[in-house]
Amino acid sequence: MLDYPKIILAKNKEISILRKHHWIFSGAIATRDTDLKNGQLVQIFSAKEIFLGIGHFQNGSIMVRTISFEEQPIDGVFWKKKIQSAFEVRRSIGLTDSEETNVYRLIHGEGDGLPGLIIDFYNGTAVIQAHSIGMHQHVEEISQALQEVYGESLYAVYDKSAETLPKNISDVENKLIYGEPKTNLVKEYGCVYEIDWEKGQKTGFFVDQRENRHLFGKYSAGKKVLNTFCYSGGFSVSALKAGAKEVHSIDISAKAIELTDKNVALNAAEFQGKHQSIVADVVKYIKEIEQDYDVIVLDPPAFAKNIKSRHNAVQGYKRLNAEAFKHIKSGGILFTFSCSQVVDKQLFANTITAAALESGRNIRILHYLSQPSDHPINIFHQETEYLKGLVVYVE
């Protein structure tokens, strides 16, 4: 018998958890202990007191994030089993032993059955980001499980959770919790990137655009390319590696531009003559460019963090894409993305359609894009699908 505190659901509120959805909202709970602490492990029971799962409690709209649908202790055995399962998925898609790619996502939150946990693997260093207090309380156990699963191929584990935990958690600091990194250089389809997991965005790199960057390279050969919101220059490097004639990288952050220039230089000295970086506000800059780009990528940060901001986000995506349509060559290719979870695929496609109408350009959709297979979508928890994109041909 487990000794975790109990949470009892209201009558008929067990349907979603029986369907393996990981979230339990506060309105579904009938009774709970009054002295529960944020992050505490709890057992979940139906109104008829039938066991349903184990999760982390946290005061808020989502009150429990379920990490197990089985009655089992959450111990070292549990964590090794979860990490091993995720590792086997990445091995099955050819990422763990690839010679041309050594950066990938190992744990994708609910996509791997572990809500609140992200782990990215950077050529021997695993970077952990916990998005819930409960998950962060297990970082040492998770680190140990990583060491057991990877063995000698794991050099270090870095905890980068300070930015992703609630702001009232003041005693968490980003730090190395195991080993010593051997390198911060990684390869993605043969392109080399320097990763700053200590100060960079997210865990240090936008791992989720790997396949889309690779496809972008194929469209960029011999072309003049504009990479907006470039951050560390991933799309730029892919384009140059594939033989782009000229690439311009734009970001409002001078630090991002510095990192882009460094990554371009890492890949080939001759790329410097084909590459220009610009510190500018993309939204303003794109209105002033001439129609001489063959390929443009729009990969902005999330415009909407919640439902309330969705309408404004959609208007922002529409204006940005309309300007790109107006300022791209006839016969040009536009890669356009949204990582706002509250903007679904259909709404995003409708928004791009509205932008095309506003610009007066005819477009053809060539590809629907999403996140790569190391960011799996949990069929029982489809909120794990967040990245959507289109590749369009502009007449």
Stockholm file with secondary structure:
# STOCKHOLM 1.0

chainA/1-395         MLDYPKIILAKNKEISILRKHHWIFSGAIATRDTDLKNGQLVQIFSAKEIFLGIGHFQNGSIMVRTISFEEQPIDGVFWKKKIQSAFEVRRSIGLTDSEETNVYRLIHGEGDGLPGLIIDFYNGTAVIQAHSIGMHQHVEEISQALQEVYGESLYAVYDKSAETLPKNISDVENKLIYGEPKTNLVKEYGCVYEIDWEKGQKTGFFVDQRENRHLFGKYSAGKKVLNTFCYSGGFSVSALKAGAKEVHSIDISAKAIELTDKNVALNAAEFQGKHQSIVADVVKYIKEIEQDYDVIVLDPPAFAKNIKSRHNAVQGYKRLNAEAFKHIKSGGILFTFSCSQVVDKQLFANTITAAALESGRNIRILHYLSQPSDHPINIFHQETEYLKGLVVYVE
#=GR chainA/1-395 SS CCCSCEEEECTTCCHHHHTTCCEEEGGGEEEECTTCCTTCEEEEECTTCCEEEEEEECSSSEEEEEEESSSCCCSHHHHHHHHHHHHHHHHHTTCTTCSSCCEEEEEEGGGGTCTTEEEEEETTEEEEEECSHHHHTTHHHHHHHHHHHHGGGCCEEEECCTTTSCTTCCSCCCEEEEECCSCSEEEETTEEEECCTTTSSTTSSCGGGHHHHHHHHHHHTTSEEEEESCTTTHHHHHHHHTTCSEEEEEESCHHHHHHHHHHHHHHCGGGGGGEEEEESCHHHHTTTCCSCCSEEEECCCCSCSSGGGHHHHHHHHHHHHHHHHHTSCTTEEEEEEECCTTSCHHHHHHHHHHHHHHHTCCEEEEEEEECCTTSCCBTTBGGGCCCEEEEEEEC
#=GC SS_cons         CCCSCEEEECTTCCHHHHTTCCEEEGGGEEEECTTCCTTCEEEEECTTCCEEEEEEECSSSEEEEEEESSSCCCSHHHHHHHHHHHHHHHHHTTCTTCSSCCEEEEEEGGGGTCTTEEEEEETTEEEEEECSHHHHTTHHHHHHHHHHHHGGGCCEEEECCTTTSCTTCCSCCCEEEEECCSCSEEEETTEEEECCTTTSSTTSSCGGGHHHHHHHHHHHTTSEEEEESCTTTHHHHHHHHTTCSEEEEEESCHHHHHHHHHHHHHHCGGGGGGEEEEESCHHHHTTTCCSCCSEEEECCCCSCSSGGGHHHHHHHHHHHHHHHHHTSCTTEEEEEEECCTTSCHHHHHHHHHHHHHHHTCCEEEEEEEECCTTSCCBTTBGGGCCCEEEEEEEC
//
